[in-house]
Amino acid sequence: MSPSYSTEFIDQAHKATIFHEQEILASHHCTCFYCGYQFDPQTEPDLQWWDETNPKGRTLV
């Protein structure tokens, strides 16, 4: 049986996936929630960002 998550948890998780440049660059281990790819943003050669000019920060693609 799959775990059940509260609506609040899902909302917080979704908000953490946008405008997260500072959090990503401060990390040493990240996982894509879509495909499961794991990487270290400190050494990953080809990080691609959206929201290049948004004052809230960029979003990793």
N, C-alpha and C positions, 0 to 999 in steps of 0.2 A: 504494500500500500504506500502510495506517495505521501510525503508530508503535506500538511495543510498550513498555509500561511495566512495571517490576518491581512485585512485590507490595508491597514496602516503599514505593515511590514512591506507589502508589495509597493505601496506608494513611496516609501522611503528608498527602496531599492531602485525604483525607476528614476527618482530624482538624483540618485548618486551616479547615474549613467550619462549625465549631460553636464557640460561646463565643469569638468573634473580635472582639468590640466594640472593644477597644483597637487592634487591627491595622487594622480598617476605618476608625475615626475618625482614625488617624494617616496614612491614605493620601489621595492626591489622584486616584487612578485605580483603579477597581474594575470587574470584569467578572463578571456572573452566569454560573456554569458551566452552568446549566440552559438559559437562553434567549440568552445572549450579550450582554445589555444592558450597556452601558458607562456609568459615571457617576462623578461626583466626590462623595463623601459629604460634603464640606465645603459643597457648594451644593445637593445633592439635597433637595428640600423635604419629601418624604414617606417617610422611612426607617421601616420597620416592623420591630420587634424581637420575638423570642421569648425565653423564659427570663428574663423580667423580674426575677425574684427569685433567680436562681441565683447563688451566690457566685463561680462560675467566670467569670461575665460573660454578656452577652446575645449572641444569634445573630441576624444580619440575615436577614430573610425574603426 
